[in-house]
Amino acid sequence: MEAFIHGIILAFGLILPLGVQNVFVFSQGATQHRLVRALPASITAALCDTLLILLAVFGLSIIVLQFEWLRFTLMTVGILFLLYMGYAIWQSNPTKTEDSEALPVKKQILFALSVSLLNPHAILDTIGVIGTSALKYNGTEQIIFTSACILISWLWFFGLTFAGASLKKIDSSGKLMNVFNKCSAIFIWATAIYLLIGLL
């Protein structure tokens, strides 16, 4: 029980702060014509988080991040993706509800992959916090701890998608969502600039 509660609290602590991943998943729930069409983004984000959590617990990512050239490549690609995503969200027009205005499945998956796996800070947080905390447990307890972290991740992303879809019902004109999109784009560009400064 201790391992399960620890995993839940830790996962919430990492996932709650406003981040590019959360902004993107929420925006898909709000901009897609139907809730089911926003699921590719939330499922992809949850799968990526699951992968990162498993890698953190098993310590494989620590080995990968020891290579400086790999870290540089990861950050460079991540910055480029964030700049493009910010542009795409800024240009989107939520006042139109046709499916053609919403991101198609392939773009949803690509963007969700980019904000989940190409964000060095997210990777380091997962390794540094979840990976280190997992060392406290062994055997069954470690599996329970890991499962709790993964469970919270899946519930959170589906919850964000539903929250976005609920906003769309309240904001039928799309004006509020348009403001949210502009703010999201600025936030994403700011994140890209922050990563670029760290890279330089």
Secondary structure, DSSP 8 states (H G I E B T S, - for coil): -HHHHHHHHHHHHHHSS--HHHHHHHHHHHHSSSGGGGHHHHHHHHHHHHHHHHHHHHTHHHHHTT-HHHHHHHHHHHHHHHHHHHHHHHH--TT--SGGGS--HHHHHHHHHHHHHS-HHHHHHIIIIIIHHHTT--HHHHHHHHHHHHHHHHHHHHHHHHHHHHHHHH-TTSHHHHHHHHHHHHHHHHHHHHHHHHH-
